[in-house]
Amino acid sequence: MGYVLYFQVKANVTLSCNRCGGPLRLPVEVSDWVSLRTKQPADAHVVLGGDEMNIRFITDLEFDVDNFVGEIIELEIPAYPRHAEDDPSCEIQPREEPEEPPAASPFSVLEKFLDR
């Protein structure tokens, strides 16, 4: 016996940009399903195929849907959210490194030993 849970979430999440600390609004879209099975498998070790990866074995008849979907949404949010590099709303723009002149060769002191 079991249940199938289909869910679809479309939302905008406001986070802090890791680069500038300003607000960053990210769209989140998740659409998936999960099969909740109340009957535990007979074997302690279960191998699930590719089509069975959305199966969850539950021991109680109660299942916290809010917590489950919340975890799925959290996995869609990037670990280090930041504005795009060309986004003008980011208060800190990437530094442009000045071009350094080529360094002197460490062997230039040996020029005095050359026969000219």
VENGILIN-V407014 format. One record per pair of residues at least 12 apart in sequence whose ideal C-beta (glycine too) atoms are under 10 Angstrom apart, sorted by the first residue. I is the first residue (numbers start at 1). J is the second residue. Records with the same first field share a line. If there is no record, write none. Layout:
BEGIN
I = J / J
END
This chain:
BEGIN
1 = 36 / 37 / 38 / 39 / 61
2 = 35 / 36 / 37 / 38 / 39 / 55 / 56 / 57 / 58
3 = 34 / 35 / 36 / 37 / 38 / 56 / 58 / 61 / 63
4 = 33 / 34 / 35 / 36 / 37 / 54 / 55
5 = 32 / 33 / 34 / 35 / 36 / 54 / 56 / 63 / 65 / 68 / 69
6 = 31 / 32 / 33 / 34
7 = 30 / 31 / 32 / 33 / 34 / 65 / 68 / 69 / 72 / 73
8 = 29 / 30 / 31 / 32 / 33 / 69
9 = 28 / 29 / 30 / 31 / 32 / 69 / 70 / 72 / 73 / 76
10 = 27 / 28 / 29 / 30 / 31
11 = 26 / 27 / 28 / 29 / 30 / 73 / 76
12 = 25 / 26 / 27 / 28
13 = 25 / 26 / 27 / 28 / 73 / 74 / 76 / 77 / 81
14 = 26 / 81
15 = 77 / 78 / 81 / 82
16 = 81 / 82
17 = 80 / 81 / 82 / 83 / 87 / 89 / 90 / 91 / 92
18 = 78 / 79 / 80 / 81 / 82 / 83
19 = 80 / 81 / 82 / 83 / 85 / 87 / 90 / 91 / 92 / 93 / 94
20 = 82 / 83 / 87 / 89 / 90 / 91 / 92 / 93
21 = 90 / 91 / 92
22 = 82 / 83 / 87 / 89 / 90 / 91 / 92
23 = 83 / 89
24 = 78 / 81 / 82 / 83 / 84 / 87 / 89 / 90
25 = 81 / 89
26 = 76 / 77 / 78 / 81
27 = 76
28 = 72 / 73 / 74 / 76 / 77
29 = 73 / 76
30 = 69 / 72 / 73 / 75 / 76
32 = 54 / 69 / 72
33 = 54
34 = 53 / 54 / 55 / 56 / 63 / 65 / 68 / 69 / 72
35 = 52 / 54 / 55 / 56 / 57
36 = 54 / 55 / 56 / 57 / 58 / 61 / 63 / 65 / 68
37 = 55 / 56 / 57 / 58
38 = 57 / 58 / 59 / 60 / 61 / 63
39 = 57 / 58
40 = 57 / 58 / 59
41 = 55 / 57
56 = 68
END
